[in-house]
Amino acid sequence: PPYELSKRFDQLYEIVKMTLADGVIDNNEMRLARGFATISGFTESEIPKLLVLLISGIKQGIDEENLFEVYKKERKCNRKKY
């Protein structure tokens, strides 16, 4: 997987977007997205929120750049809590 966060996010975004082609993500597609996120280096604690962000954002028509900015802000806030 790419080292850069933006490229890893981009690849996961594309996976989720493809799984949403029919408007629904079934269990197998969700497992695929989670597995890809894990392999890409996202942490187990951030994957559920990240997938919700991507799924809801794509369904709402929010572009990848804006979703990435939201993700970075949430990630930064979560790291400050520790």
MOPAC internal coordinates of N, CA, C and O (Angstrom, degrees):
PM7 1SCF
backbone

  N    0.0000 0     0.00 0     0.00 0    0    0    0
  C    1.4684 1     0.00 0     0.00 0    1    0    0
  C    1.5263 1   110.91 1     0.00 0    2    1    0
  O    1.2310 1   120.29 1   -26.48 1    3    2    1
  N    1.3011 1   117.05 1   153.52 1    3    2    1
  C    1.4629 1   119.94 1   178.35 1    5    3    2
  C    1.5284 1   111.42 1   -62.98 1    6    5    3
  O    1.2310 1   121.02 1   -26.54 1    7    6    5
  N    1.3040 1   115.65 1   153.46 1    7    6    5
  C    1.4571 1   121.48 1   178.78 1    9    7    6
  C    1.5327 1   111.07 1   -79.15 1   10    9    7
  O    1.2310 1   120.89 1   140.18 1   11   10    9
  N    1.3237 1   115.90 1   -39.82 1   11   10    9
  C    1.4664 1   120.50 1  -175.14 1   13   11   10
  C    1.5241 1   111.37 1   -68.43 1   14   13   11
  O    1.2310 1   120.90 1   -46.90 1   15   14   13
  N    1.3279 1   115.88 1   133.10 1   15   14   13
  C    1.4521 1   122.27 1   179.98 1   17   15   14
  C    1.5290 1   111.37 1   -57.42 1   18   17   15
  O    1.2310 1   120.35 1   137.84 1   19   18   17
  N    1.3204 1   116.94 1   -42.16 1   19   18   17
  C    1.4666 1   119.83 1  -177.45 1   21   19   18
  C    1.5304 1   111.56 1   -63.26 1   22   21   19
  O    1.2310 1   120.05 1   143.05 1   23   22   21
  N    1.3103 1   117.50 1   -36.95 1   23   22   21
  C    1.4670 1   120.53 1   179.74 1   25   23   22
  C    1.5269 1   111.28 1   -73.29 1   26   25   23
  O    1.2310 1   120.39 1   142.77 1   27   26   25
  N    1.3261 1   116.85 1   -37.23 1   27   26   25
  C    1.4640 1   119.97 1   176.60 1   29   27   26
  C    1.5297 1   110.04 1   -65.62 1   30   29   27
  O    1.2310 1   120.86 1   138.01 1   31   30   29
  N    1.3345 1   115.96 1   -41.99 1   31   30   29
  C    1.4627 1   121.10 1   177.28 1   33   31   30
  C    1.5190 1   109.67 1   -61.67 1   34   33   31
  O    1.2310 1   120.54 1   136.02 1   35   34   33
  N    1.3233 1   116.57 1   -43.98 1   35   34   33
  C    1.4684 1   121.50 1   179.96 1   37   35   34
  C    1.5261 1   111.20 1   -58.31 1   38   37   35
  O    1.2310 1   120.20 1   134.93 1   39   38   37
  N    1.3142 1   117.22 1   -45.07 1   39   38   37
  C    1.4584 1   120.25 1  -179.60 1   41   39   38
  C    1.5298 1   111.36 1   -65.20 1   42   41   39
  O    1.2310 1   120.28 1   137.41 1   43   42   41
  N    1.3179 1   117.07 1   -42.59 1   43   42   41
  C    1.4616 1   119.73 1   178.30 1   45   43   42
  C    1.5259 1   110.45 1   -65.82 1   46   45   43
  O    1.2310 1   120.32 1   140.19 1   47   46   45
  N    1.3125 1   117.00 1   -39.81 1   47   46   45
  C    1.4724 1   121.45 1   176.55 1   49   47   46
  C    1.5274 1   109.77 1   -56.23 1   50   49   47
  O    1.2310 1   120.37 1   133.75 1   51   50   49
  N    1.3201 1   116.90 1   -46.25 1   51   50   49
  C    1.4656 1   120.98 1  -179.21 1   53   51   50
  C    1.5282 1   111.83 1   -63.93 1   54   53   51
  O    1.2310 1   120.34 1   139.69 1   55   54   53
  N    1.3337 1   116.95 1   -40.31 1   55   54   53
  C    1.4680 1   120.89 1   177.64 1   57   55   54
  C    1.5323 1   109.97 1   -61.06 1   58   57   55
  O    1.2310 1   120.79 1   130.98 1   59   58   57
  N    1.3250 1   116.09 1   -49.02 1   59   58   57
  C    1.4614 1   120.22 1  -178.85 1   61   59   58
  C    1.5291 1   110.18 1   -63.93 1   62   61   59
  O    1.2310 1   120.33 1   138.74 1   63   62   61
  N    1.2978 1   116.97 1   -41.26 1   63   62   61
  C    1.4727 1   120.65 1   179.32 1   65   63   62
  C    1.5267 1   110.58 1   -61.27 1   66   65   63
  O    1.2310 1   119.95 1   138.41 1   67   66   65
  N    1.3313 1   117.70 1   -41.59 1   67   66   65
  C    1.4696 1   120.51 1   178.40 1   69   67   66
  C    1.5230 1   110.92 1   -65.45 1   70   69   67
  O    1.2310 1   120.38 1   139.48 1   71   70   69
  N    1.3385 1   116.88 1   -40.52 1   71   70   69
  C    1.4562 1   118.76 1  -179.38 1   73   71   70
  C    1.5227 1   111.63 1   -67.67 1   74   73   71
  O    1.2310 1   120.33 1   157.12 1   75   74   73
  N    1.3184 1   116.98 1   -22.88 1   75   74   73
  C    1.4637 1   121.68 1   178.68 1   77   75   74
  C    1.5282 1   112.96 1   -90.15 1   78   77   75
  O    1.2310 1   119.94 1  -171.93 1   79   78   77
  N    1.3011 1   117.73 1     8.07 1   79   78   77
  C    1.4703 1   120.82 1  -177.25 1   81   79   78
  C    1.5284 1   111.74 1   -55.25 1   82   81   79
  O    1.2310 1   120.49 1   144.43 1   83   82   81
  N    1.3294 1   116.67 1   -35.57 1   83   82   81
  C    1.4663 1   119.68 1   179.32 1   85   83   82
  C    1.5293 1   112.08 1   -95.29 1   86   85   83
  O    1.2310 1   120.22 1  -174.52 1   87   86   85
  N    1.3326 1   117.18 1     5.48 1   87   86   85
  C    1.4550 1   122.01 1   176.98 1   89   87   86
  C    1.5204 1   115.05 1    89.17 1   90   89   87
  O    1.2310 1   120.46 1   175.66 1   91   90   89
  N    1.3451 1   116.73 1    -4.34 1   91   90   89
  C    1.4641 1   120.90 1  -177.13 1   93   91   90
  C    1.5199 1   109.20 1  -137.96 1   94   93   91
  O    1.2310 1   120.67 1   -36.27 1   95   94   93
  N    1.3256 1   116.33 1   143.73 1   95   94   93
  C    1.4646 1   120.54 1   173.34 1   97   95   94
  C    1.5237 1   107.36 1  -110.72 1   98   97   95
  O    1.2310 1   120.69 1   -64.20 1   99   98   97
  N    1.3266 1   116.29 1   115.80 1   99   98   97
  C    1.4655 1   119.13 1   177.90 1  101   99   98
  C    1.5321 1   109.70 1   -84.38 1  102  101   99
  O    1.2310 1   120.65 1    -1.41 1  103  102  101
  N    1.3207 1   116.36 1   178.59 1  103  102  101
  C    1.4630 1   121.16 1  -175.86 1  105  103  102
  C    1.5244 1   112.50 1   -61.03 1  106  105  103
  O    1.2310 1   120.20 1   139.47 1  107  106  105
  N    1.3226 1   117.22 1   -40.53 1  107  106  105
  C    1.4708 1   120.13 1   179.37 1  109  107  106
  C    1.5271 1   111.15 1   -64.89 1  110  109  107
  O    1.2310 1   120.81 1   139.57 1  111  110  109
  N    1.3115 1   116.05 1   -40.43 1  111  110  109
  C    1.4694 1   119.59 1   179.01 1  113  111  110
  C    1.5243 1   110.96 1   -67.94 1  114  113  111
  O    1.2310 1   120.58 1   143.35 1  115  114  113
  N    1.3305 1   116.49 1   -36.65 1  115  114  113
  C    1.4639 1   119.84 1   178.32 1  117  115  114
  C    1.5282 1   110.06 1   -66.68 1  118  117  115
  O    1.2310 1   120.40 1   139.55 1  119  118  117
  N    1.3226 1   116.85 1   -40.45 1  119  118  117
  C    1.4715 1   120.21 1   176.73 1  121  119  118
  C    1.5259 1   110.30 1   -61.51 1  122  121  119
  O    1.2310 1   120.52 1   138.97 1  123  122  121
  N    1.3231 1   116.62 1   -41.03 1  123  122  121
  C    1.4589 1   121.47 1   177.40 1  125  123  122
  C    1.5302 1   110.47 1   -59.63 1  126  125  123
  O    1.2310 1   120.39 1   131.67 1  127  126  125
  N    1.3211 1   116.85 1   -48.33 1  127  126  125
  C    1.4662 1   121.09 1  -179.42 1  129  127  126
  C    1.5330 1   111.01 1   -62.96 1  130  129  127
  O    1.2310 1   120.17 1   136.11 1  131  130  129
  N    1.3338 1   117.28 1   -43.89 1  131  130  129
  C    1.4684 1   120.35 1   178.69 1  133  131  130
  C    1.5211 1   111.09 1   -63.42 1  134  133  131
  O    1.2310 1   120.86 1   136.01 1  135  134  133
  N    1.3221 1   115.96 1   -43.99 1  135  134  133
  C    1.4661 1   119.95 1   179.44 1  137  135  134
  C    1.5114 1   111.70 1   -62.13 1  138  137  135
  O    1.2310 1   120.70 1   137.17 1  139  138  137
  N    1.3257 1   116.27 1   -42.83 1  139  138  137
  C    1.4620 1   120.12 1   178.95 1  141  139  138
  C    1.5254 1   110.56 1   -64.57 1  142  141  139
  O    1.2310 1   120.41 1   140.24 1  143  142  141
  N    1.3235 1   116.82 1   -39.76 1  143  142  141
  C    1.4652 1   120.56 1   178.84 1  145  143  142
  C    1.5275 1   110.59 1   -63.11 1  146  145  143
  O    1.2310 1   120.65 1   139.04 1  147  146  145
  N    1.3171 1   116.37 1   -40.96 1  147  146  145
  C    1.4591 1   120.92 1   178.63 1  149  147  146
  C    1.5173 1   110.98 1   -64.27 1  150  149  147
  O    1.2310 1   120.74 1   131.63 1  151  150  149
  N    1.3095 1   116.19 1   -48.37 1  151  150  149
  C    1.4665 1   121.22 1   179.80 1  153  151  150
  C    1.5316 1   110.76 1   -62.04 1  154  153  151
  O    1.2310 1   120.87 1   148.16 1  155  154  153
  N    1.3220 1   115.94 1   -31.84 1  155  154  153
  C    1.4686 1   120.54 1  -178.88 1  157  155  154
  C    1.5167 1   113.17 1   -77.18 1  158  157  155
  O    1.2310 1   120.38 1   173.61 1  159  158  157
  N    1.3231 1   116.88 1    -6.39 1  159  158  157
  C    1.4569 1   119.38 1   175.12 1  161  159  158
  C    1.5123 1   115.88 1    98.80 1  162  161  159
  O    1.2310 1   119.81 1  -173.52 1  163  162  161
  N    1.3264 1   117.96 1     6.48 1  163  162  161
  C    1.4586 1   119.28 1   174.45 1  165  163  162
  C    1.5272 1   107.82 1   -74.73 1  166  165  163
  O    1.2310 1   120.26 1   -33.69 1  167  166  165
  N    1.3166 1   117.11 1   146.31 1  167  166  165
  C    1.4565 1   120.31 1  -176.23 1  169  167  166
  C    1.5287 1   110.80 1   -78.16 1  170  169  167
  O    1.2310 1   121.63 1   -25.26 1  171  170  169
  N    1.3276 1   114.48 1   154.74 1  171  170  169
  C    1.4673 1   120.69 1   179.57 1  173  171  170
  C    1.5226 1   111.18 1   -58.70 1  174  173  171
  O    1.2310 1   120.26 1   146.20 1  175  174  173
  N    1.3248 1   117.12 1   -33.80 1  175  174  173
  C    1.4662 1   119.82 1  -178.42 1  177  175  174
  C    1.5232 1   112.67 1   -73.80 1  178  177  175
  O    1.2310 1   119.74 1   152.43 1  179  178  177
  N    1.3235 1   118.10 1   -27.57 1  179  178  177
  C    1.4609 1   119.36 1  -177.69 1  181  179  178
  C    1.5278 1   113.53 1   -94.21 1  182  181  179
  O    1.2310 1   119.51 1   162.49 1  183  182  181
  N    1.3122 1   118.54 1   -17.51 1  183  182  181
  C    1.4677 1   121.44 1  -174.91 1  185  183  182
  C    1.5292 1   112.77 1   -60.50 1  186  185  183
  O    1.2310 1   118.62 1   132.07 1  187  186  185
  N    1.3334 1   120.24 1   -47.93 1  187  186  185
  C    1.4797 1   117.81 1  -179.44 1  189  187  186
  C    1.5324 1   113.13 1   -57.36 1  190  189  187
  O    1.2310 1   120.34 1   133.61 1  191  190  189
  N    1.3312 1   116.96 1   -46.39 1  191  190  189
  C    1.4718 1   120.30 1   179.96 1  193  191  190
  C    1.5275 1   111.25 1   -66.04 1  194  193  191
  O    1.2310 1   120.83 1   141.66 1  195  194  193
  N    1.3219 1   116.02 1   -38.34 1  195  194  193
  C    1.4590 1   120.63 1   179.76 1  197  195  194
  C    1.5201 1   110.68 1   -63.82 1  198  197  195
  O    1.2310 1   120.30 1   135.92 1  199  198  197
  N    1.3240 1   117.04 1   -44.08 1  199  198  197
  C    1.4651 1   119.79 1   179.77 1  201  199  198
  C    1.5215 1   111.59 1   -66.58 1  202  201  199
  O    1.2310 1   120.15 1   141.36 1  203  202  201
  N    1.3166 1   117.33 1   -38.64 1  203  202  201
  C    1.4709 1   120.20 1   176.20 1  205  203  202
  C    1.5265 1   109.92 1   -62.29 1  206  205  203
  O    1.2310 1   120.65 1   135.62 1  207  206  205
  N    1.3274 1   116.36 1   -44.38 1  207  206  205
  C    1.4631 1   120.65 1   177.83 1  209  207  206
  C    1.5236 1   111.02 1   -58.17 1  210  209  207
  O    1.2310 1   120.41 1   132.07 1  211  210  209
  N    1.3256 1   116.83 1   -47.93 1  211  210  209
  C    1.4579 1   120.49 1  -178.46 1  213  211  210
  C    1.5254 1   112.07 1   -65.83 1  214  213  211
  O    1.2310 1   120.24 1   133.29 1  215  214  213
  N    1.3074 1   117.14 1   -46.71 1  215  214  213
  C    1.4637 1   120.35 1  -178.40 1  217  215  214
  C    1.5206 1   111.01 1   -62.32 1  218  217  215
  O    1.2310 1   120.43 1   129.78 1  219  218  217
  N    1.3154 1   116.79 1   -50.22 1  219  218  217
  C    1.4682 1   119.34 1  -178.91 1  221  219  218
  C    1.5235 1   111.31 1   -67.06 1  222  221  219
  O    1.2310 1   120.48 1   140.94 1  223  222  221
  N    1.3214 1   116.68 1   -39.06 1  223  222  221
  C    1.4617 1   119.43 1   179.47 1  225  223  222
  C    1.5112 1   112.80 1   -65.08 1  226  225  223
  O    1.2310 1   120.24 1   136.78 1  227  226  225
  N    1.3172 1   117.14 1   -43.22 1  227  226  225
  C    1.4669 1   120.65 1   178.94 1  229  227  226
  C    1.5255 1   110.09 1   -64.80 1  230  229  227
  O    1.2310 1   120.29 1   137.22 1  231  230  229
  N    1.3282 1   117.06 1   -42.78 1  231  230  229
  C    1.4685 1   120.33 1   178.70 1  233  231  230
  C    1.5193 1   111.70 1   -61.94 1  234  233  231
  O    1.2310 1   120.46 1   148.14 1  235  234  233
  N    1.3427 1   116.74 1   -31.86 1  235  234  233
  C    1.4600 1   121.09 1  -179.88 1  237  235  234
  C    1.5268 1   112.76 1   -85.77 1  238  237  235
  O    1.2310 1   120.59 1   175.32 1  239  238  237
  N    1.3237 1   116.47 1    -4.68 1  239  238  237
  C    1.4571 1   120.42 1   179.15 1  241  239  238
  C    1.5185 1   114.31 1    81.53 1  242  241  239
  O    1.2310 1   120.04 1  -159.96 1  243  242  241
  N    1.3301 1   117.53 1    20.04 1  243  242  241
  C    1.4586 1   121.07 1   178.75 1  245  243  242
  C    1.5238 1   108.22 1   -79.05 1  246  245  243
  O    1.2310 1   120.34 1   -46.67 1  247  246  245
  N    1.3177 1   116.95 1   133.33 1  247  246  245
  C    1.4667 1   119.30 1  -175.84 1  249  247  246
  C    1.5318 1   111.53 1   -75.16 1  250  249  247
  O    1.2310 1   122.01 1   -17.05 1  251  250  249
  N    1.3082 1   113.75 1   162.95 1  251  250  249
  C    1.4706 1   121.76 1  -174.93 1  253  251  250
  C    1.5265 1   112.74 1   -58.58 1  254  253  251
  O    1.2310 1   120.15 1   138.10 1  255  254  253
  N    1.3142 1   117.32 1   -41.90 1  255  254  253
  C    1.4686 1   120.05 1  -178.29 1  257  255  254
  C    1.5189 1   111.71 1   -61.03 1  258  257  255
  O    1.2310 1   120.59 1   136.54 1  259  258  257
  N    1.3182 1   116.49 1   -43.46 1  259  258  257
  C    1.4652 1   119.54 1   179.49 1  261  259  258
  C    1.5223 1   111.55 1   -67.91 1  262  261  259
  O    1.2310 1   120.22 1   141.06 1  263  262  261
  N    1.3234 1   117.19 1   -38.94 1  263  262  261
  C    1.4591 1   120.06 1   177.02 1  265  263  262
  C    1.5261 1   110.96 1   -63.98 1  266  265  263
  O    1.2310 1   120.24 1   141.77 1  267  266  265
  N    1.3158 1   117.15 1   -38.23 1  267  266  265
  C    1.4585 1   120.76 1   178.71 1  269  267  266
  C    1.5241 1   110.41 1   -64.94 1  270  269  267
  O    1.2310 1   120.03 1   140.00 1  271  270  269
  N    1.3094 1   117.55 1   -40.00 1  271  270  269
  C    1.4696 1   120.62 1   178.14 1  273  271  270
  C    1.5241 1   110.81 1   -63.67 1  274  273  271
  O    1.2310 1   120.18 1   137.84 1  275  274  273
  N    1.3330 1   117.26 1   -42.16 1  275  274  273
  C    1.4629 1   121.05 1   177.38 1  277  275  274
  C    1.5248 1   109.77 1   -61.94 1  278  277  275
  O    1.2310 1   120.66 1   134.37 1  279  278  277
  N    1.3264 1   116.34 1   -45.63 1  279  278  277
  C    1.4643 1   121.34 1   179.83 1  281  279  278
  C    1.5355 1   110.72 1   -59.44 1  282  281  279
  O    1.2310 1   120.14 1   134.35 1  283  282  281
  N    1.3339 1   117.34 1   -45.65 1  283  282  281
  C    1.4688 1   120.26 1  -179.07 1  285  283  282
  C    1.5256 1   111.21 1   -62.14 1  286  285  283
  O    1.2310 1   120.20 1   139.56 1  287  286  285
  N    1.3292 1   117.22 1   -40.44 1  287  286  285
  C    1.4686 1   120.55 1   179.38 1  289  287  286
  C    1.5234 1   110.66 1   -65.05 1  290  289  287
  O    1.2310 1   120.46 1   136.00 1  291  290  289
  N    1.3400 1   116.73 1   -44.00 1  291  290  289
  C    1.4652 1   120.32 1   179.45 1  293  291  290
  C    1.5262 1   110.38 1   -65.30 1  294  293  291
  O    1.2310 1   120.54 1   139.78 1  295  294  293
  N    1.3020 1   116.57 1   -40.22 1  295  294  293
  C    1.4691 1   121.61 1  -179.94 1  297  295  294
  C    1.5341 1   110.32 1   -62.99 1  298  297  295
  O    1.2310 1   121.28 1   136.87 1  299  298  297
  N    1.3253 1   115.15 1   -43.13 1  299  298  297
  C    1.4647 1   120.59 1   179.99 1  301  299  298
  C    1.5300 1   110.39 1   -64.84 1  302  301  299
  O    1.2310 1   120.28 1   137.75 1  303  302  301
  N    1.3237 1   117.07 1   -42.25 1  303  302  301
  C    1.4710 1   120.75 1   178.82 1  305  303  302
  C    1.5185 1   111.14 1   -64.68 1  306  305  303
  O    1.2310 1   120.12 1   139.32 1  307  306  305
  N    1.3111 1   117.37 1   -40.68 1  307  306  305
  C    1.4703 1   120.94 1  -179.83 1  309  307  306
  C    1.5235 1   111.42 1   -66.87 1  310  309  307
  O    1.2310 1   119.63 1   146.37 1  311  310  309
  N    1.2880 1   118.32 1   -33.63 1  311  310  309
  C    1.4662 1   121.01 1   179.25 1  313  311  310
  C    1.5212 1   111.08 1   -72.55 1  314  313  311
  O    1.2310 1   119.77 1   149.22 1  315  314  313
  N    1.3310 1   118.04 1   -30.78 1  315  314  313
  C    1.4657 1   120.84 1   179.62 1  317  315  314
  C    1.5241 1   111.26 1   -70.08 1  318  317  315
  O    1.2310 1   120.11 1   155.76 1  319  318  317
  N    1.3351 1   117.39 1   -24.24 1  319  318  317
  C    1.4648 1   121.01 1  -179.02 1  321  319  318
  C    1.5218 1   111.28 1   -66.87 1  322  321  319
  O    1.2310 1   120.18 1   156.06 1  323  322  321
  N    1.3169 1   117.26 1   -23.94 1  323  322  321
  C    1.4654 1   120.94 1  -175.38 1  325  323  322
  C    1.4637 1   109.61 1   -97.19 1  326  325  323
  O    1.2310 1   120.10 1   180.00 1  327  326  325

